[in-house]
Every structure is written in structure tokens, then in C-alpha cells.
């Protein structure tokens, strides 16, 4: 009998807040053990939780972006179990109603067609601390820095059919939540981790098989490996006539296999009940409207908008790809920059700097208003390409004003026709032999004159105009007379 | 036992007047109270921790700065039940589990008391984790009733009430989850107020039944309770269940015109079986009130019949998870044997928690368990709703509800320690108020022929403590004044 896998995911994402879910302790990672703690997150007698409003907003935002229904009132419940890293003897989580219900995310199915992976719910909860087992000393140590860190748990429907689909879903979800700022999503720090529910059923059957739950996977690769291993393990059990047990599994990433942690019989009775210390979490219609406005547009809409504003597709895609680049670009345009100029300056100069220095665009000293001024100077022809490049380096390092720099350094491009014409005549007059070759039909020699003129101008001549004027001057005097025009004599030597 | 020295027997308001006029110093007052504590503690065991040196030092500091009328408890000695955390001081909640636990932070009430100028003299005895109505379930020692040392003071704030009655301090704070302020106040002949749920911050008070627990004052007069409430009432950002409704001015009260007051007397409570002496005192009190012109009317409140059952499910359910943190891992008692994790939990909780606490944890765990939740917890929550609605209905036609506090006077130690069901039933007069959430004031109605005080309680609409206290002031004026308790075994 051919079996097909049925997979659902439970994703824990750490919300990107400065402080914990129910107290003001910092959520920073890597502090010395038991330093980011207080009476609330260590479960001292008499301490009470108070809701972090920012966490609530981020959870609602995740729901909005995933098309979920965000409940105006959701309830916290106590989920009771004993473990040394759980200071209160209960986790504060949400049972019914959670903050978000429904929604989904589209991925490409294994056959290439689009497939909606539906969400069951998103709920908020606090994280536990950490137990560190010191085998050498035969003791266990507890670090409560992480206790009380805000999480959302995103629960999918069992809509996923393969390891590849699961990984694609997770990557897409991860990218979206990171882009939204809902989570920082650092996998190595456990900020985005996943439980996998997986069962097999005869292809086409409607009834689901008995499932195993693989806990706490914190890399996309492990998710893929664990699912593939579990599919073949369960398949082997079925084909040998055995029974798959409902159990909780651990994935051993070194051996690449799953191991049983506990069976259904050992499952906890969590005795959920409404957390009496917290009123319902409220997301008012006003708040919801504001959060909706804060949502970034989806990538397809953003691409269309960028193309509409005159960017080349290549440029638009690069801007969408780089984190923070779209916000920076939009801010430049708001500050008055022409869209195509802002895009080319960003891609050629600004973003490479950011990447090299590890600075996110909007945090750079080279702010969008400065970029808009630089773009203006470039568009008006005041600054040539090379000068723009020179300036941008100083702008990036010092946040210097390009208009002031241009004035102070005398960098502005010479585009005044009278001034340039003088230089053009002098360049032609100084090199009669080359002028003769040009007139004899060697067009390419024009660039020689442009170079001469540039030298004369200290590099500030506007190249396009310089070319035009040189061409005019060279065309002017076919009879070889000294100089030309009214003021032409200077430096004209035969 | 000699009469209390004059300074220790002053009420809060009188002592405050004397302090502001500099008739005596804060230190002299504190010293008089602390001397009284030393003198009476061997008889009543009301206190678990006495802060003599700290209190005298604090009082001297206050004296040095001079009286401040705007600090309404300036220089006044107070005690708190040993569930309030006070920075640097021990907090045991009457439990062996927390023996030696030192508070690393402070309860909001204690902070506000200090800000108001109060001098913290002692932390008082209680039933372990406030679970009980006799203070016999304290893990350390029982407290005795100043009116008859062979009897219980009531509970769970028995230490607070006995201390007030014995003139150890003019003001005390207790907690009331199912009557734990009002019942000991009645059995010890003092005044106790359970404010509305959310009126006083619960932050830093060891939790028993979180949705029912409320902090409140005990004193020897109604207006003294008003002063104490005024010092601590009001919103607290650290307690998400504290109400944002602004407090009223509880420090200046005047009694209402009795002819305008309509009292409802719930049949289910007044038709209970009473101890004859208690009943006599209660009937006399009702006659006095009627004689003054107030209207009294019996009303049926059938939902109250289920309050004992509903309360013991809800409070125990919440307690079962509130007490989960006492696991021997991070602080508190830890079983000494080397064993695995489960053994550590079992050993620590079995030895660290007393019989009544373990009984309620098991009861609550059962009520929340898969398969029983709907039959017990959900049903109890529905009853709570019915009781709430019954109160609201009565307040549409009446100003207050008038009820007994206890059907019996203080009982001899040991009467019910092996009979929890009978003891739970005795709470039926006080539990309904906690299920409603409104305020209630217990005050002495008189002394029975057996020489034991009898209390009566007025219950009112939520967040209307001021009119409730003012009605209390009226009743206090009508009812006989109690003498000082004899501090002897009768």
C-alpha cells in the first residue's frame, strides 16, 4: 500500500522586544547566567505579571501579515507542569481564545502548483529558563535569563506533504516575520524553532494516521532531515505490519535519527485554566488599524510600485532583496530624490558601503535626506560621476552635507557654456595635429580632446557638454586659420 | 493581665492627633506598642516576626524630621500579615516551606504604608498560605484569642485580629479570600474591612486564590479602618487586576441618616443554625438598627446556598497552581535526601507544606484535571456568576446587605482540625462576598453572655467603600462598645 505523509508544524518565534513578556527584564541573549531576572520571572512569592504591550502588537502584526483573524480580546491561561526551569510551576500561554485564528501562507507544492498552508492559530506565551546539566560534577544548573521571554506559537493545519514543502514554508515564514520585525529570527539562538507533527496514511485516505511529534528543531536542514527520517521510519513500521505509536520524539542531529522521549500514556495533563492575574489581552480596532498601516506591502506589490516609478527590474529586485533597502529608498523619494537616481546611487555606492560596514541602511549616518540632496546635485549636473563617488564616501563616514562639501571643496561641475567653450578652444589650439586628424575623419580622436579639456578644468567639466562644444569647435575652422571666434587667439600657435 | 498602657490602647485617629500635637513622640508610641507585644505574645502568639529595633529606629528618624500631617499614618505602628513581603524581612506565609525566606522586594501595600509614615512593628501569624479559619494551620504555632486564651482567634488573619484586640498595635493589614479578615475581626471583637477586589494592590502578597484575594485593614474602629485604607488604596501598575477607578476619601467619614438606609438580610444566611448567645447578640443589634429608623428586609438569595461548594473549588484550583512554585528548587525548604527530580519535588512538598495546604492543592488539582474540569471548575465559575448577579440584583433595591459573620463564637482550639468539612461550612457567611467581589465591613455587634464577641457585617456595591464605612460608623455608634479583652482562659 502506498502511504503519504501528513505534516503539521508548530513554530515558536521569539518576539522582538527589549523586555520580557510580563516584566521589565531585558531579553538580550548571552548575558551572564541569572542576571536578567527579577521577582516576576523567577516566580518569587507574591509577584504578579504585567503585560508587555509591544509583544501584543508584534503578535497581532504577525497575524495580520498571515491573513489571520486577530481577536479583539484574547485570554491567557496557566499551563501547569513541574520542571526546574519553569519558575512558577506553570507556563502562561493562551488556550481559548488565542490572539489570532486562521490565516495561511502560500508555497509551491511539490508538483509546482501553488499551495496554501493554512494556519490553525497563533498564540502568545512565555518561554522557560534553561537547565544545564553538568555531567562532570553530577549537578544541574538553572539559568533563568530566558524565563519570561515572549514567544508566539504558530500552529499550522496538517497541510504539508513533504520535507521540502515544510522547509519552504518555514523559510518563507521566517523571512516574512523577520522582515516585519516580529522576530529577529536568529536560529542559532533559538529565536525561531519548530515542532513537527507527522503521520502517514494510505494515499487518498481521509482518516489520519497515528502521529509522532518531533520536538524543538532549530535549523531548516534538521527539519528536512528529521521529516525524511521519520517518513521512512514510520513507513518501515507499517510495511512490517507494526503499529506506529503516538509519541514525542527527539531528533538526534548527529546520528540523523529520531528517538522517543515519551509516549502518549506519559503525556502531561496540563490542567489549563484562565490565568487570574491577567485581564484579557485587548487589541482595539484603532490599534489594529495602525498595525495594518505599519505592515510592509507584499513583495509583488512593492515590485510593481518600484517599476512604476521608473526603476529597471534588476534595480527593483536588488532593492527588495536587501534588508531595509526599500524603507531607505522610500525615504529618499519622500525627501525629494528622483526615484531612478536614488536607486542607482543606492545600488552603486550606498548599499555596498552598508554591506562592508555591517550597517543597516536606515541606521547609517548617510541618511535619506542627504542621499536626496546628493541625487539632486547629480541630477542638476552640479556634480559629475567621479565627484559623486568621492563625496559619498565622506557622507557615509561623517554624515556630511553634500551641498556644503561641494561648496567647500569647490567640486561643482563646470557646465557654464562660456567657460567650457574657452577651454575647448584652448584644447583644440594646443593640439593642431590631432585636430587635423579629427577633421580628416578620425572621429575617435574626440576622446583625446575631452581628456585634455578635463585636465584643463581640474576634472570638473561636465563631460557631455564638453564633448558637444569640442565637436563644435573642431567643426568650426576647416581652413586652418589661427584660432577662431572673437576671443579665440590665446595660445594659438601654429 | 494588666490593662494596656494608655499609649498602646489609643486608636489610630487619637494617636495621630497626639503625635501631630507632639503630646508624645513616634518613638514613645512605638515603644509602648512593642512593650505591649513583648508582654502579650507569650499569651496569644499573634506575631511571627517582631521588628523592635527596626521599628524604634524608624520612629526616631520620623521624630527627628518632625510630624508631617500630610502623611496620614505618620508615626503610627502597624502590623502586616506574614504574607506581605517587606524588603529584607522574612516572609513565611505561615509555612515551613518558606522558613528562612527573606523578601528580596516589597509588597506595594508595604511601600505605601511606609510612604504614609507608618512604622512596621511586626508580621502576624496566619493559617499556612491563608488557608484556614482558625490560625491553627500555621506551621509554627497557633494564635490564641485574647477574649479566651483556650479559643482560636479565627483566621486566616488570626494574628492580625488578636494583635489588634490585645492592643499590640492600633492598625493591621490582613488578607481576605473567603472571610479571612472579617471572621477573625468578629471573633476577636475588632473591625475588619475587605475592600472591593482590585481596590488594593495584591503585588507582593503571597497568593492563595488570586481572583478572590484582597488585602485590607483591621483596627479597633471603623474610622481607623478608613485611615488605613486611605493610605494604600488605588491603582497599581504592577498588579494588572488592580482597578483604575480612583479611590474615594476614606479618611473623612460622617455617618448617614439612619432613616434613609435600606438593608437587605439574606434569608439563606439569617436562617442558618446559630449558637444561642451569638443569635441573641445579632437579634439585639438588628433591633437597635431598626429602632434608629433604618429599614431591614429579609430577601431570598438562593444562589448563596452553593457558595461554599463553588468557593472551595475555585479557591483550591487557583491555590493548586499558585503553590506550584514552592517546589524546593529555587528557594524555600528542600528535602535533604539525594534523589531524582520527582523525589525532590515529592519530598520537598510533602515535608514543606502542611496538611491543609496539601489538601487544597489536591482538591484544586483534581478540579482542573482533564475530564473533571467541566464538572467542577466550570460549574463553580458559573455559580460565581449567579452569585454576582444575585448581589447586583439586591443592590438595585437596597443600599447594603447585612449579614452575620459567623454562626458561632470563637471555638476551643482543636475543635475542627480533623473535620475540614464542618470547618468549611462555617465559612458560608463570609464566602459569598468574595465571589461577588464587592467590599464588606465586619464590626462588633456586642458581647455574648459567654463573654465572647459577636460580629456583624455590612456588604456594599463594588468600589463604594466610603458609603460602606460611613454606614459602619452609624452601626458602631448604635452597638455596645466592647471593653478590653481579659487575656485569660475563661
Interface residues (C-beta under 8 A of the other chain):
Chain A: X38 X39 X42 X43 X44 X45 X46 X47 X48 X49 X50 X51 X78 X80 X82 X84 X87 X88 X89 X90 X142 X269 X271 X272 X273 X276 X277 X278 X279
Chain B: X83 X84 X85 X91 X93 X98 X101 X104 X105 X107 X202 X203 X204 X205 X206 X207 X210 X211 X237 X238 X239 X240 X241 X317 X318 X320 X321 X323 X324 X325 X327 X329 X330 X331 X341 X345 X365 X368 X369 X370 X373 X377
